[in-house]
Amino acid sequence: MKDFKRTLITSALPYANGPVHIGHLAGVYVPADIYARYLRLKGESVLFIGGSDEHGVPITIKAKKEGVTPQDIVDRYHGIIKKSFEEFGISFDVYSRTTSKMHHDTASEFFKTLYDKGEFVEKTSEQYYDEEAKQFLADRYITGTCPHCNNVGAYGDQCEACGTSLSPLDLIDPKSAISGSKPVLRETKHWYLPLDKHETWLRQWIVEDHKEWKTNVYGQCKSWLDMGLQPRAVSRDLDWGIPVPVPGAEGKVLYVWFDAPIGYISNTKELCEARPELGSWETWWKDESTRMLHFIGKDNIVFHCIVFPAMLKAEGSYILPDNVPSNEFLNLEGDKISTSRNWAVWLHEYLQDFPGKQDVLRYVLTANAPETKDNDFTWKDFQTRNNSELVAIFGNFVNRALVLTQKYFDGVVPVCGELTDYDQQTLKEFADVKQEVEKLLDVFKFRDAQKEAMNLARIGNKYLADTEPWKVSKTDMVRTATILHISLQIAANLAIAFEPFLPFAAEKLRSMLNLKTFNWNELGHIDLLKTGDKLGTPELLFEKIEDAEVEAQVQKLLDTKKANELANYKPNAVKELVSFDDFMKLDIRVAKVLECTKVPKADKLLQFKLDDGMGGRTILSGIAQSYPNPEELVGTQVCFIANFPTRKLKGIDSEGMILSAENSDGKLVLVSPSKLVTNGVNVG
């Protein structure tokens, strides 16, 4: 591995049209923060760059819906995001934004450099234009009927009903989402970055030179390269963004995918201007002895491994990323996180609901990090990991070590006497932790690294449980002193080992130990605390999370799901027309329910025994979840189809089909006559 002098860490710029949620944290910001803190603890030169991405169509759409300006939207969410990150302990050296003057100037200059070098291709194409609104329409500003599923509300880039990716030209009967009028096709000119021109060196650089990249990153890049790269537009017709800085480009701005990664550069410039001791920004971006890392989610792999490097290479004076440790996605309670459906745990709300518990969320998100595949966050797992690991192992060990020292030695680090074989074995075990944690952090395996750090707490917990100083103190205070001396040294090591992962707990623990100075190289040492050192007052590092707290969060999600179902409920579309003769083939009748029971080993099935006026019959119906007390149906009348062929379900012959209707909340309701009628009569 090349010997670098400094490390530049960037993290994907969160889009400023909403707050940050746990998916963002698990995929990008927690791992990036762990790595930045780890390097700082080692004494290395590192910058951690962040900021808000504030241009693009979704922001203009949100602004129009709310009747405010795009600037109003980004100001609101930039403030929420920045404050949340600060409270959560994401240790950016700078957190700026892409609406800053520094960024506008930097992005314009970058575009102009590539333009002057002839690195762009100009293309004229036909795009939809709203004559009433007098503007070209972005794909999301065009709606119409999906050619695949006939959904009348499909967007120009995707049908959200069937999930098919679309082009605006695919839509049937397209309309402008701005004015409602029918758009017309007009010619427009844009500039494109010819990625195909860069394909050869990109293939060598990624496929051959960076085989050490994570498999999910390497695989996605290789797949794109194997399909062949195509030119990509770097401008678009819009009035919100950075104006294209060349003649004849009125009404055009830099495409957000082009200007956003340049935000890493402009934010570094802003930081270095404010803190001259960091040196020139160019040292961080153009010196070959700088190592650059991009922390991103999997939806940004192509932009950071193919597109942005092509931009940097085309400019000619920048370094390329050494690694792009991307994660997969985090789901929530078995469902994909969705900002539009409000199916998320928002960081700013978590900080309000769980004050002082930043590290609990950091710990759980790292323990469940989607490093190689999508993973799932559940509130039950959150509670279990806190209570069974942070409280019962880490916190329990630290608390016992300090409280016992306070009780027997007035809070002073006692003398270490002669070591037993078991003492020696314990010290050997925790001396190995540094090497294991470091080895994993160096290859971005944060989940396993945190697990190794927790093993140190397990070692300490087991040591105290096995040696039982509270019992030994009754007969041998010298041995008690040795046990607690070793326990306190383990606690001091925990303060260092967990600094990258749980910075708030680590700081609290250092305060309780009066550990003034510390660094990564001291991890594994058995002399971090000196005999006679005075300790601080013991406090609980973590506290139990009760069932009621978790149940409240689960209920919040259930309420969200129900609200979404009600908001999105629409009567089913009318099916294909049938003839009167076809309808008359159905023999629909009324019957009285004589018995109704649940079918064993079938969660959804109820077994009905009916008086159908024709000698009786049995019908199975999949409505058990809507009728938890089926005996209540006895004596009611239901409608059923009498001329369905008999089917065997769970070994039982079902002689027809009972009719039911689905309510907006998903509950099934049996179809019944409004007044009692004779059993067996026809419906029609």
N, C-alpha and C positions, 0 to 999 in steps of 0.2 A: 504493500500500500504506500502511495506517495506521502511524503512527509510535508504536510501543510502547516503554514504559520498561523492561519486563522480560519474560522468557519462562519459562513453567512447562512443563516437559517431563514427561509421564508415560509409562511403558511398561507394557504389559499385565502384570498380576500372574501370575507362573507358578503353576500349581496344585501344591500341596504334597503330591502323592501319588506323586511320582517326581522324579528329577533333571532338570536342564536338558540338552537335546541341541542339535545344530547347527541343526536346523530353527528352534528358538526363537531362537537367536543370529542367524541370517541374516535372519529375518523381523522381529525386534523390537529386540533388545538392542544388536547391533553398530551398526545405523544410528542408533538413539537416542543411543548413546554418542558416535558420530562428531559428531553435530549439537551435543550438549552441549559437547563439547571445543572444537568450532569456535567457538561463541558465547563461551565463556570466554576463548579465545585472542584474540578480538576485544575483550575487555574488557567484554562486556555482562553485565547482571545476569540470572542464570539459575539455576533449581533443577531438578534431575533426580530425579524421585520414583520409587521402586520398592518392592516388597514382595511377600510371599507370600500367595496366595489359599488360605485354609485351611478353608473350610466346604464343605458339599455332600455328596451321596450317594456319589460314588466313594471318598471318604475313609472313610466309614463301612463301605463294602463291603470295602475293603482291611483295615481294622482287624478286622472280623469274621473274615476269612480268616486273619489272622495271630494272632488271639486276644489282641489288645492294644486299647488305647483309641484313639479318633480323635486325641486329644492326643498320644499316643505317635508316631503316624504323622506328624503335621505338625511335631512337634519335630524328628524325624529329618531329614525332607526340607528343612525350612526351613534347618537348619544346613548341609546339603550344598549347597543352592542358593546361600545367602549366601556361603559360603566360596569356591565356584567362581567366582562373579561377581567377588569381590574379587581372586582370583588372576589372573583373566582381564583385569582392568583395566577392568571396567564401572564407570564413575565416578559411581555414585549419590551424591547428597547425603544420602539416607536410604534404608535398606532395612529396612522393618519388616514387620508381619504383621497379618492380620485377626483373630487371636485376642487381640490386645492389648486392654487395658481402654480405651485411647483410642479404638480403633476401635469397640468395642462401644457405648461411650457416644455416639460421633458418629453411627453408623448408626441407633441407637435414636432419637436426637434428630431425625435427618433424616426417619425414618418418621413420627414423632409430629407433626412440623410439617405434613407433607402430609396426614396423617390429620385433624388439627384443622382444616385448610383445606378439607376435603371433597374432596380430589383423588383419593381412591380409590373404587372401586365394590365393594360386598360382593356376593359370589355364593355360593350353595349348590349343590353338585353331588355326584353319587355317585362315590365312589372305592373301590378295593379295600381291605379291612380284614382283617388277620390276627387272628382271634379267639384263636388259641393264643398268639401273641406279644403280643397286645393293642396293636396299633399299625396305623396306616394305612401302606400300602406305596407307596414311591416306584416309578416305572416300572421301574427296574433291579432292584427286589426282586421282580418278578413274572416268572415264566417260563411257557412253554407251547408249544403247537405253532403254527408259523407257518401262517396260512391260505393263503399264496401258494406255499410250497415244501414244506410238511409237515415242516420241521425241528422236532424235538421240544424243542430247547433255545433257542428264541427268547426275547428279552427283551421287556419291556413297552414299550420305546421303539424297538427295532429288531431285525430278524433279521439276525444276523451271517453267516448262510449265504448268503442271497440279497441282503442289503443293503437290504431294504425297510424304510422307516420305519413304525412301528406305534403304535397306541394299546393300552393294556392290555386294553381291551374287545374288540380284534380277535383276541386269542389264543384258540385252542381249548384247552380243559382247562387253564385257568390255575392255577398253584400259587405259593405263597409261597416265595421263595428263602431265607427265614429259618427257617421251621418245616417246610416241605414240605406244609403243609395247604392245602386249597382256600380261597381268600379269598372273602369276601362283600362285597357292595356296601353301603356306608353313606354317609349324607349327611355332608358336611363343609363348613365355611364358610371362604372365603379372601377376601383383598383383592386387587384388580386395579388396575393402572395403565391407565386408558382411553386408549391410544395414539391411538385414532380421534379423540378430542377434540383432539389436538395435530397432526393431519394437515395442516391448512391452513397453519399457520405453518412447520411442518417442510418442507413442499414449497417454500414461498417461500424459506426460509433455505438449503436445500440446492440445489434445482434451479435457482433464479434467482440467489441471492447467492453461491454457492460453485462456480461453474463451473471455477475454477482447481484444484479438487481432482483428485487422480489419477483417471484414467479408470476404473480398477477399483473405486475407492471410490464415485465419483459414480454409476457404472452400477449397482452393487449397491443403493445407496440408492434410486435412482429406480425400480428394479424393485420394491422393497418398497412404495414409496409408490403405485406404479401398481396394485399388487394390492389396496391398501386395508389400513390398519392395524387391528389387533384388540386388545382389552384383554388385558393380560398379567398373570398372577398374580405377586404380590410376596411371597407367603407360602406355606409348605407344611408338611405334618405331618411333623415330624422332631424328634429330640432332640439333634441336633448342629448348632449354629448360634446366631444371635443371637435370643433370644426376642422374639416380636412384642409390643411394649410397650403393649398396650391390654387392657382388661378382656375376658374371654371368649375369650382367645387361648391358653389353656393348651395345651401340647403342640405349638405352632406356632412356627416360626422364620422369619426373613426368607429369602426365596429367595436362593440364592448369587449369581445374576446381579444382584440388587438391592443386596446389601451389598458385593460386591467392588469396584465402581468408587468407592464411597464411601471405600474404602481410600486412594485418592489424596488425599482431603481429610484423613482422619485421620492419614496419614503426614506430610503437610505440617504439620499442627498439632504433631505430635510433634517434628519438626525445628525448627520456629520456637520452641517452648518451650525446646529445648536450646540454640539459638543465637539469642538475642534480637537480635543485630545484623542478622539477616535481615528484621526487621520482623514485623508481624502476619501470621498465616496468611491473614487476610481480604484483605490487600492482594494476595496471590497468587491468590485465588479470586474476589474480588468487585470488584476495581478494573478499570474498563474499559481502563486503560492497560497491563494485563497480557495478554500473548499466550499462549494455552494450546494445546499440541500433544499429541495422543495418538499414540504409536507402538504399533502393534498388528499382528497377523496378520489375514489375510482372514476367518477364522472369527469375528472379533470386530467386524467393520465395523458391523453393524446395531446392536450394543449401544452402541458409542461414537459413532455418528453419528445414531441415532434414539432409542434407549431412554434412555441416560444424559442426553443433552440435554433430553429430555422431563421427566426427573426434576428436572434443574436449573432448568428453566423453571417447572415447577410449584411448586418451592420459592420462586422469585421473586427471590432476592438474588444469584445466582451468574452469572458470565460463562459463555459457551459457547465450545467449542473453535474456534480460528481455522482449524486444519487437522488432518486425521487421515491422515498419510502411511502407509497400510497397504501391506504387501507380500503377495505370493502365497506359495505353499508351496515349500519346498526338498525334493527327493527325494534318496534315497541309493542310489547305484549302480543307477539305473533303477527303483527301487521306492519306494513311498510310505513315509515314516518312520512307524513304529508302535511306541509304547511297550509295548503289550500283547504284541507279537511280539518285543520287544527288538531291533527293526531300527532302530538308531540309533547315532550316535556321541555318547556321553555326555560332557559337558564335563569332569566331574571325572575321568573315565578318560583323556581326551585329555591333561589337564594332568599326569597321572602318566606316561603313555607318551611324551610329548614335552615334557619339562621345558625351560623357557626359550623355548619356541616359540609363545607366545601370539600373537605378531604374524603368524606364518605362517598360522594359522587365520583370524585377523581379515582378513588380506589376501585369502585365497582365498574366504572367505565373501562379502566385499564385491565381489570380481571376478565372482563367480557369483550376486550378489544377485538374488532373484526379484522384481524391482521391478515388472514389468508382466505377467509370466507365471511359471508354475511352472518351476523350474530344477533342475539335478541336480548333486550333489556326488559326485565319484569320487576315490578315493585316488590314482589315476594322475595326474589333473589337479592334485591337491594337491601331489604330488611335482614335477611339471613346472613349475608356477608358482613354486614355491620355488627350484628349481635354475636355471631359465631366466630368471627375472625378478628375484626378490629377491637371489639370490646373484650371478648373472652380470651383472646390470645395476646395480642399486642398490648392493649390497655391493661389487662389483668396483670401481666408480667411486670410492666413498668410500675404500676400502682403498688403492687406487693413489695417490690424491691425498695422503693422510696419510703413507703409507710413503715416497713420493718426497720430500715435504717434510722428513720426518725424515732421510732419507739426504743430501739436498743442502743443507738449511738448518737442521739440528739441531732440527727441530720448531718453528721460528719462522716466522710468516707473513711471506713475503718481500715485497720492494718490487715494486709494479706499475709496469712501465715503459710505453713507448709501445705503444698498442694497434694491432693490424693490423685490416684490414677483416674478417677472419674472426673476430677477437676481438669486434669491434663487433656482428657478425651474431649471434654466440652470446649475447652479453649481451642483445640485443634479444629473442631467442627466449625466454629464461628470464624476462625482465621481464614478458612477457605471461601467464605461467602463473598468477599470482595472480588476475587478472581471470577467467580461464577456470574455475579451480577454484571460486572464490567464486560465480560465476554458477550453477554446477551444484549446489553445496551449498545455495544459497538456495531451490532448488526440489526438494530432496530426491533428487537424482540422484547418489547416493553412488558407484555403480559407475563412472559416467563421470568423476566428480570424482577418484576415486583413480587412474583411468587417466591423467588430465591431470597429476596429481602425479607419476606414474611417468615421464611424458614429460620432466620436469625431470631425472630421473636419466639418461634416455636421451640428453638433450642433453649432460650432463656426460660420460657414457661416450664418446660420439662425439667430443666436443671433445678429450679426452685421447688417444683413438686416432688422431685426425687430426694433432694437434700433436706427438705423440711426444716428450715432454720428456726421456725417458731417452736419446734419441739427441741431441737438441738440447744436452743438458748437456755433451756432449763438446767443443762448440765455442763455445757462447754461453750463459753462465750468467745474463746479464741477461734474455734471452728466456725461459729456463727459469723464472726467478723470476716473470715475468709470467704464464706459463701456469699455474703452480701457485697463484699469487695468485687468478686467476680461478676455478680449479678449487675452491679452498677456499671461495670466496664461494658457489659453486653448492652445495657440500656444506652450508654453513650454512643456505642457503635450503631445502634438503631437510629439515633438522631441524625447520623451522617447518611446511612444507607437509605433512609426514607425521605431525605431532603428533596430529591428530584420528583418523587411520587406524591408525598403528602407534606407539602411545605408548611402548612399551618400547624400540624401535629408535631413536625420536626422542630419548629421554632419554639413551641410550647415546651417540648421535652428538653431542649437545650436550656431554656430558661429555668426549668425545675432542677436541672443538673448544674447550673451555673457554668455551662460549657461556653466560654467566651469565643474561642477561636476553633476552627475546625476546617478540614478539607478532605477531599476524597482519598488522598494518599494515606490518611490516618486510619481509614477503615480497615478493621482487622487487628488493630493494635490493642494491647491489654493494659495500656498505661495512659489512656485518655484522661482519666481522673486520678489525681494524686491523693495519697493518704493525707488526711487532715483537711481536705477541701470541704468547704461548707456548701451544702445543698440548699436549694430553694424549697418553697412549700409544695408538698405533693398535691396534685390536682388530677382529676380524671381526664385522660386524653380523649376518650370517647364515651358516649352514653347510649344506652339501649334505645332502639326505635320501637315504639309500641304498635300494636296491631291497628289501633284507631288512626294513627298517622298514615299508615300505608293504605288502609281502607278508604280514607278520604281521597287519596290520590287515584286509586282505582275507580272510585265513584265519579271523580272528575272526568276520567276517560270514558266511562260508560255514558255519562251525560252528554259528552261530546259526540259519541257514536249515535246516540238517540237523536240528538239535534240534527246531525248530518242526514240521518235517514228521513226525518220529517221534512227537512229542507229540500232534499233531492227526490222526495216521493212524487212520482208521476204515474197516473193510470197507465197500464200497459197499452202499447200501441195496438190498434185494431188489427187482428190477424187477417190473413188472406181471405177474400170473400168466398163463401160457400153457397151452394144452391139450397133452395127450400127443400128439395128432395133429399139432399144430404142430411139436413137438420132433422127431417122427419124419421131418419133411420135410427136416431137415438131414442131409446125407450126410457124416459126419465119418470120416476115414480116417487111416491111418498111412503115412508115406513116409520114405525114406532120402534125406539130403542128399548129392547128387553134387557140386555146385559151389555156392559162396556168395561173391558179390562185391558191392562197393559200386557203386551206380548213379552214373555221372558226373553232376556238377552237381546232386546231390540228397543233402543232408546226412543225411536220415533213412532213405533207402530202401536195402534190401539185395535183390539178385536171387538167388533160390533156383532151382536146377535139381534136380528131384526124381525119384527112382525111386518111382513111385506104384503099381507093379504093374500098370499099365494102359498102358504105352508111354512114360510120362514126361510131365512138365509143368513150366512155369515159373510161379513166383509171386513177386510183389514184396511186401515187408513193411517197415513203417516202424519198424524196431527197430535201425537202424544205430548210434544213440548208446549203446545198451545193449550192443552187441557190436562194439567197436572193431577186433577181429581176426576177421573173419567166416570166414576160412579154417579156424579152429578148429572150426567147426560141421560141416565135411565128415565124413561117416561116421556122424553122429548121426541118430536118428529123430525126426520131429516129427509133430504132429497138424495136419490141415488140413481145411477144408471144401471138398469136391470139387464140390458143385453150385451154387457161386456163379457168376453170369454173368461172362464175361471182360470185364476193364476194361483200357483202355490208359493206362499211366502212363509219362511221359517217353518216349513212343514205343514202349514195350514192352508186349506183351499179358501181363496177369497173370491166370492161370487158377485162381482160388480165393482162399482166405484162410488164412494160417497162424495157429494159435491161440497166444496168449501171455497171461501174467498179469502184472499190475503189482504190484511189491513196495512196501513202505511207504516206501522211499527213492526211489520213482518209477522204478526200473529195471524194464525189461520182461524177463521170463524165458519162454523157449519152453516150451510144454507138450509133454512127451514121455512115452512109456510107460516104466515102471520097468524092464522087461525087453525084450529084443529080440523083435519079433514079425514076422510075414510082411508085407512091404510091400504095401500096398493093402487090408489088412483094415479092417473097419468098427469104429468106436468107438461104443458105445451100450449 
